[in-house]
């Protein structure tokens, strides 16, 4: 029946991208970005029954190469942004720690001064 073909079509075509060495790395790269519909993006004619009348992706090799380049470039940019955010946070923490260190030194000197006898303080002040 038509319902059964429609229901089971995605299961039969689930491993389509892993049929050759060209499609498998593209599928893995695409899955790492969270995209699920790799087969419909790059190979619409082979994966779905309703898209047999639609044309295939033009310049398939160039599209795949640009897609991989985009994925690598976006990964590098996102990592650089995350590193920049963490370094900015570390600098603010470092400045705050230096200020806290100065406050603790002043407290130490005040406490030591309060422990000294008054005749010693009069002699030096």
Buried (B, 14 or more C-beta within 10 A) or exposed (E): EEEEEEEEBEEEBEEBBEEEEEBEEBBEBBEEEEEEEBBEBBBBEBBBEEBEEEEEBEEEEEBBEEBBEEBEEEEEEEEEEEEEEEEEEEEEEEEEEEEEEEEEEEEEEEEEEEEEEEEEEEEEE
